[in-house]
């Protein structure tokens, strides 16, 4: 069987992404890695971390430690580590789009992405709210953001919204869509035949029977009842302050939180270094690091590569599972 082929995007060229990719290249692996990046930036990152890097032709199978196949995406200007340049924003977005298109075309089995700098991309004249949204639009799919580590998987009904807008965004359709995507991903991407999903309430104490808000009574509970009747194993709505107790988590395959800061602080506290960010619902696996560009560390060679290692391992594992799904 041919090895799984993963596309790799370093992200912001002035951040820690390029040096993390060099370190990833030196990890033993069964899958092939093709990086979408600027050759000079990767070579500079190789010098920073003191590890040799062999860049192969774009169509090569790069499975040996120290080598990456390269799809050249030139930067507009040579980056200086720690100082992002808005003129390179177009190259960052092009790398993401071309890597994802390679997955859509069947040339790659998944994509692994490093950290990007949203503000710099927007300063470069490109309207950008996040890679999750970009890939969803490109593929024409509804998607869900999930973060995962060795302790817990947390998916989100809403992502980057102001808190004032969250309650209005929790609609029956949005909640049902999220739960179906999470259920299918746990089954198809993680190999869990009958997943159990915990669903958090929106309000403190899950609304306290309507005394602290009616979203649970009017939206969440009816939606969960409807999906349970269709065979989904759903527990909730649960108060968020007790749902993450270790004894409770052992009974769940994932937790669905209503908004960003309801679920992600717990996940990051429980194991930030090994956490990864998955985009569920795409026709290919996409796994990203769960940290930013760390500009203050860029060029020092000391950035922790654990999250990128975990992202690549997770993406390869999901790609293998997807290969074995019935046609």
Helices and strands as residue ranges (DSSP letters): E 5-9, H 17-25, E 32-37, H 39-49, E 54-56, E 67-72, G 86-88, H 89-104, E 110-113, H 118-123, H 131-139, E 144-148, E 153-156, H 163-169, H 172-188, E 196-200, G 204-207, H 215-215, I 216-220, H 221-229, E 233-238, H 240-243, H 246-249, E 254-257, H 260-271, E 276-280, E 285-289, H 306-323
